[in-house]
Amino acid sequence: MEVIAFILTIAVGIVAENNIDSNGIGGIVAVAVMGAFILWSIRHEKENK
């Protein structure tokens, strides 16, 4: 799961940086995506046990 989250975060950051006309938006979007992954894993922790 961590590897998939890492790859998707990098990919989303690159896509956002190339498609949105704002400097540094790729990093912001990448952090937001990683935060979403972290929140999802915390909230779904009980299902994995």
C-alpha positions in Angstrom: 0.0 0.0 0.0 2.8 2.4 0.8 4.5 1.9 -2.5 1.3 2.6 -4.4 0.7 5.7 -2.3 4.2 6.9 -3.0 3.9 6.3 -6.8 0.5 8.0 -7.0 1.6 11.0 -5.0 4.6 11.6 -7.3 2.4 11.1 -10.4 -0.3 13.4 -9.2 2.2 16.1 -8.2 3.9 16.0 -11.6 0.6 16.1 -13.5 -0.7 19.0 -11.4 2.6 20.9 -11.9 2.4 20.5 -15.7 -1.4 21.2 -16.1 -2.1 24.0 -13.6 -0.6 27.5 -14.2 0.7 28.1 -10.7 4.2 27.7 -9.4 4.5 25.1 -6.7 1.0 23.7 -7.0 2.4 20.2 -7.7 3.9 20.0 -4.2 0.7 21.3 -2.6 -1.4 18.7 -4.5 1.1 15.9 -3.7 0.9 16.7 0.0 -2.9 16.8 -0.1 -3.0 13.4 -1.8 -0.6 11.9 0.7 -2.8 13.3 3.5 -5.8 11.7 2.0 -3.9 8.3 1.9 -2.9 8.7 5.6 -6.5 9.6 6.7 -7.9 6.7 4.7 -5.5 4.3 6.3 -6.3 5.6 9.8 -10.0 5.3 9.3 -9.9 1.9 7.7 -7.4 0.4 10.1 -10.0 -1.8 11.9 -11.0 -3.5 8.7 -7.4 -4.8 8.1 -7.1 -6.5 11.5 
